[in-house]
Amino acid sequence: MKKSKIAFVCQDCGSEYTKWQGQCHDCNAWNTLKQIQLGNVRSERRREGYAGTLEAVQTLGEV
């Protein structure tokens, strides 16, 4: 599943953060962080790939 990756950029100095915070730590300006979209990134990549072969399904009576 693709997930949109976002970042927060200070409008005064251009510093970039992964999470929103009230104050930019580089220029100390308050409420200047704006959300931007960086693009789509594949999440849950570990779930892709070969998972083996499927076995024949048995009913409980056969077991």
N, CA, C and O atoms as a GROMACS GRO file, in nm:
protein
  252
    1MET      N    1   0.084  -0.118   0.000
    1MET     CA    2   0.000   0.000   0.000
    1MET      C    3   0.088   0.124   0.000
    1MET      O    4   0.186   0.131   0.075
    2LYS      N    5   0.055   0.219  -0.082
    2LYS     CA    6   0.132   0.342  -0.088
    2LYS      C    7   0.080   0.442   0.013
    2LYS      O    8  -0.041   0.455   0.034
    3LYS      N    9   0.174   0.513   0.074
    3LYS     CA   10   0.139   0.612   0.175
    3LYS      C   11   0.208   0.742   0.137
    3LYS      O   12   0.325   0.742   0.097
    4SER      N   13   0.137   0.851   0.149
    4SER     CA   14   0.196   0.981   0.119
    4SER      C   15   0.289   1.021   0.231
    4SER      O   16   0.251   1.018   0.348
    5LYS      N   17   0.410   1.060   0.197
    5LYS     CA   18   0.507   1.103   0.295
    5LYS      C   19   0.497   1.254   0.307
    5LYS      O   20   0.491   1.326   0.207
    6ILE      N   21   0.495   1.302   0.431
    6ILE     CA   22   0.484   1.446   0.454
    6ILE      C   23   0.601   1.495   0.537
    6ILE      O   24   0.668   1.418   0.606
    7ALA      N   25   0.625   1.624   0.529
    7ALA     CA   26   0.726   1.690   0.610
    7ALA      C   27   0.671   1.827   0.649
    7ALA      O   28   0.572   1.873   0.593
    8PHE      N   29   0.737   1.888   0.743
    8PHE     CA   30   0.698   2.022   0.788
    8PHE      C   31   0.818   2.114   0.769
    8PHE      O   32   0.927   2.086   0.819
    9VAL      N   33   0.798   2.223   0.697
    9VAL     CA   34   0.906   2.314   0.662
    9VAL      C   35   0.878   2.452   0.722
    9VAL      O   36   0.767   2.503   0.714
   10CYS      N   37   0.982   2.510   0.781
   10CYS     CA   38   0.971   2.645   0.836
   10CYS      C   39   0.964   2.745   0.721
   10CYS      O   40   1.047   2.741   0.631
   11GLN      N   41   0.865   2.833   0.725
   11GLN     CA   42   0.848   2.933   0.620
   11GLN      C   43   0.951   3.046   0.630
   11GLN      O   44   0.970   3.121   0.535
   12ASP      N   45   1.016   3.059   0.746
   12ASP     CA   46   1.115   3.166   0.763
   12ASP      C   47   1.255   3.123   0.721
   12ASP      O   48   1.322   3.195   0.647
   13CYS      N   49   1.300   3.005   0.768
   13CYS     CA   50   1.439   2.966   0.741
   13CYS      C   51   1.453   2.842   0.653
   13CYS      O   52   1.563   2.814   0.604
   14GLY      N   53   1.344   2.766   0.630
   14GLY     CA   54   1.349   2.649   0.543
   14GLY      C   55   1.388   2.520   0.610
   14GLY      O   56   1.406   2.418   0.542
   15SER      N   57   1.402   2.519   0.742
   15SER     CA   58   1.435   2.395   0.813
   15SER      C   59   1.322   2.295   0.797
   15SER      O   60   1.205   2.332   0.792
   16GLU      N   61   1.357   2.167   0.790
   16GLU     CA   62   1.259   2.062   0.765
   16GLU      C   63   1.251   1.968   0.885
   16GLU      O   64   1.353   1.931   0.943
   17TYR      N   65   1.127   1.929   0.920
   17TYR     CA   66   1.103   1.840   1.033
   17TYR      C   67   1.008   1.729   0.991
   17TYR      O   68   0.927   1.746   0.900
   18THR      N   69   1.017   1.614   1.058
   18THR     CA   70   0.929   1.502   1.026
   18THR      C   71   0.795   1.512   1.098
   18THR      O   72   0.697   1.453   1.053
   19LYS      N   73   0.790   1.585   1.208
   19LYS     CA   74   0.666   1.603   1.284
   19LYS      C   75   0.643   1.751   1.308
   19LYS      O   76   0.738   1.830   1.315
   20TRP      N   77   0.516   1.788   1.322
   20TRP     CA   78   0.484   1.927   1.348
   20TRP      C   79   0.522   1.962   1.490
   20TRP      O   80   0.506   1.881   1.581
   21GLN      N   81   0.572   2.082   1.509
   21GLN     CA   82   0.599   2.136   1.641
   21GLN      C   83   0.569   2.285   1.635
   21GLN      O   84   0.570   2.344   1.527
   22GLY      N   85   0.544   2.345   1.746
   22GLY     CA   86   0.503   2.484   1.747
   22GLY      C   87   0.611   2.583   1.709
   22GLY      O   88   0.581   2.690   1.655
   23GLN      N   89   0.737   2.550   1.738
   23GLN     CA   90   0.845   2.645   1.716
   23GLN      C   91   0.957   2.580   1.635
   23GLN      O   92   0.991   2.464   1.657
   24CYS      N   93   1.013   2.655   1.543
   24CYS     CA   94   1.129   2.609   1.467
   24CYS      C   95   1.251   2.617   1.559
   24CYS      O   96   1.276   2.721   1.620
   25HIS      N   97   1.326   2.509   1.569
   25HIS     CA   98   1.442   2.507   1.658
   25HIS      C   99   1.563   2.579   1.600
   25HIS      O  100   1.656   2.612   1.673
   26ASP      N  101   1.562   2.605   1.470
   26ASP     CA  102   1.677   2.673   1.409
   26ASP      C  103   1.667   2.825   1.417
   26ASP      O  104   1.765   2.891   1.451
   27CYS      N  105   1.549   2.881   1.387
   27CYS     CA  106   1.535   3.027   1.388
   27CYS      C  107   1.448   3.077   1.504
   27CYS      O  108   1.430   3.197   1.522
   28ASN      N  109   1.393   2.983   1.584
   28ASN     CA  110   1.310   3.014   1.701
   28ASN      C  111   1.181   3.087   1.669
   28ASN      O  112   1.123   3.150   1.757
   29ALA      N  113   1.134   3.080   1.545
   29ALA     CA  114   1.008   3.143   1.506
   29ALA      C  115   0.892   3.051   1.545
   29ALA      O  116   0.901   2.929   1.533
   30TRP      N  117   0.784   3.110   1.592
   30TRP     CA  118   0.665   3.035   1.632
   30TRP      C  119   0.566   3.027   1.518
   30TRP      O  120   0.550   3.122   1.441
   31ASN      N  121   0.497   2.911   1.507
   31ASN     CA  122   0.388   2.888   1.412
   31ASN      C  123   0.426   2.918   1.267
   31ASN      O  124   0.345   2.973   1.192
   32THR      N  125   0.546   2.882   1.227
   32THR     CA  126   0.588   2.903   1.088
   32THR      C  127   0.603   2.772   1.012
   32THR      O  128   0.638   2.774   0.894
   33LEU      N  129   0.576   2.658   1.075
   33LEU     CA  130   0.592   2.529   1.008
   33LEU      C  131   0.468   2.497   0.926
   33LEU      O  132   0.356   2.498   0.977
   34LYS      N  133   0.489   2.469   0.799
   34LYS     CA  134   0.381   2.434   0.706
   34LYS      C  135   0.403   2.293   0.656
   34LYS      O  136   0.516   2.252   0.631
   35GLN      N  137   0.294   2.220   0.640
   35GLN     CA  138   0.301   2.082   0.592
   35GLN      C  139   0.319   2.078   0.441
   35GLN      O  140   0.251   2.150   0.368
   36ILE      N  141   0.411   1.993   0.394
   36ILE     CA  142   0.429   1.971   0.251
   36ILE      C  143   0.424   1.822   0.224
   36ILE      O  144   0.454   1.741   0.312
   37GLN      N  145   0.386   1.784   0.104
   37GLN     CA  146   0.381   1.644   0.065
   37GLN      C  147   0.505   1.612  -0.017
   37GLN      O  148   0.533   1.680  -0.117
   38LEU      N  149   0.580   1.509   0.024
   38LEU     CA  150   0.704   1.474  -0.044
   38LEU      C  151   0.683   1.374  -0.156
   38LEU      O  152   0.770   1.362  -0.243
   39GLY      N  153   0.572   1.303  -0.158
   39GLY     CA  154   0.546   1.204  -0.261
   39GLY      C  155   0.501   1.073  -0.199
   39GLY      O  156   0.490   1.062  -0.077
   40ASN      N  157   0.476   0.976  -0.284
   40ASN     CA  158   0.429   0.846  -0.235
   40ASN      C  159   0.547   0.755  -0.206
   40ASN      O  160   0.642   0.748  -0.283
   41VAL      N  161   0.538   0.686  -0.094
   41VAL     CA  162   0.641   0.592  -0.050
   41VAL      C  163   0.574   0.460  -0.020
   41VAL      O  164   0.467   0.457   0.041
   42ARG      N  165   0.635   0.350  -0.061
   42ARG     CA  166   0.579   0.218  -0.031
   42ARG      C  167   0.597   0.189   0.117
   42ARG      O  168   0.709   0.196   0.169
   43SER      N  169   0.488   0.157   0.184
   43SER     CA  170   0.497   0.116   0.323
   43SER      C  171   0.475  -0.034   0.332
   43SER      O  172   0.426  -0.095   0.237
   44GLU      N  173   0.511  -0.092   0.440
   44GLU     CA  174   0.496  -0.236   0.463
   44GLU      C  175   0.570  -0.316   0.356
   44GLU      O  176   0.519  -0.416   0.306
   45ARG      N  177   0.688  -0.274   0.322
   45ARG     CA  178   0.765  -0.341   0.218
   45ARG      C  179   0.804  -0.483   0.261
   45ARG      O  180   0.821  -0.569   0.176
   46ARG      N  181   0.817  -0.507   0.388
   46ARG     CA  182   0.856  -0.640   0.436
   46ARG      C  183   0.752  -0.746   0.405
   46ARG      O  184   0.782  -0.865   0.413
   47ARG      N  185   0.631  -0.706   0.368
   47ARG     CA  186   0.525  -0.801   0.339
   47ARG      C  187   0.524  -0.845   0.193
   47ARG      O  188   0.442  -0.928   0.154
   48GLU      N  189   0.612  -0.794   0.113
   48GLU     CA  190   0.618  -0.830  -0.027
   48GLU      C  191   0.712  -0.949  -0.045
   48GLU      O  192   0.798  -0.975   0.039
   49GLY      N  193   0.694  -1.021  -0.156
   49GLY     CA  194   0.788  -1.125  -0.190
   49GLY      C  195   0.729  -1.264  -0.182
   49GLY      O  196   0.607  -1.281  -0.169
   50TYR      N  197   0.815  -1.363  -0.191
   50TYR     CA  198   0.775  -1.503  -0.194
   50TYR      C  199   0.732  -1.548  -0.055
   50TYR      O  200   0.804  -1.528   0.042
   51ALA      N  201   0.615  -1.609  -0.047
   51ALA     CA  202   0.563  -1.654   0.082
   51ALA      C  203   0.556  -1.806   0.091
   51ALA      O  204   0.504  -1.859   0.189
   52GLY      N  205   0.605  -1.877  -0.008
   52GLY     CA  206   0.601  -2.022  -0.005
   52GLY      C  207   0.489  -2.076  -0.090
   52GLY      O  208   0.426  -2.003  -0.166
   53THR      N  209   0.464  -2.205  -0.076
   53THR     CA  210   0.358  -2.269  -0.153
   53THR      C  211   0.237  -2.294  -0.064
   53THR      O  212   0.249  -2.302   0.058
   54LEU      N  213   0.122  -2.305  -0.127
   54LEU     CA  214  -0.001  -2.331  -0.053
   54LEU      C  215  -0.022  -2.482  -0.040
   54LEU      O  216  -0.005  -2.556  -0.136
   55GLU      N  217  -0.057  -2.524   0.076
   55GLU     CA  218  -0.090  -2.664   0.101
   55GLU      C  219  -0.237  -2.688   0.070
   55GLU      O  220  -0.316  -2.594   0.068
   56ALA      N  221  -0.272  -2.813   0.045
   56ALA     CA  222  -0.412  -2.848   0.020
   56ALA      C  223  -0.491  -2.830   0.149
   56ALA      O  224  -0.444  -2.866   0.257
   57VAL      N  225  -0.610  -2.774   0.138
   57VAL     CA  226  -0.695  -2.750   0.254
   57VAL      C  227  -0.767  -2.878   0.290
   57VAL      O  228  -0.820  -2.948   0.203
   58GLN      N  229  -0.770  -2.909   0.421
   58GLN     CA  230  -0.840  -3.027   0.470
   58GLN      C  231  -0.954  -2.985   0.561
   58GLN      O  232  -0.943  -2.885   0.632
   59THR      N  233  -1.062  -3.060   0.558
   59THR     CA  234  -1.171  -3.034   0.651
   59THR      C  235  -1.137  -3.095   0.785
   59THR      O  236  -1.046  -3.178   0.794
   60LEU      N  237  -1.208  -3.056   0.889
   60LEU     CA  238  -1.181  -3.110   1.022
   60LEU      C  239  -1.208  -3.260   1.028
   60LEU      O  240  -1.143  -3.331   1.104
   61GLY      N  241  -1.302  -3.307   0.951
   61GLY     CA  242  -1.333  -3.449   0.949
   61GLY      C  243  -1.219  -3.533   0.892
   61GLY      O  244  -1.205  -3.649   0.928
   62GLU      N  245  -1.139  -3.476   0.803
   62GLU     CA  246  -1.028  -3.548   0.743
   62GLU      C  247  -0.907  -3.555   0.834
   62GLU      O  248  -0.820  -3.641   0.815
   63VAL      N  249  -0.899  -3.469   0.932
   63VAL     CA  250  -0.783  -3.466   1.021
   63VAL      C  251  -0.797  -3.565   1.126
   63VAL      O  252  -0.709  -3.577   1.211
   0.00000   0.00000   0.00000
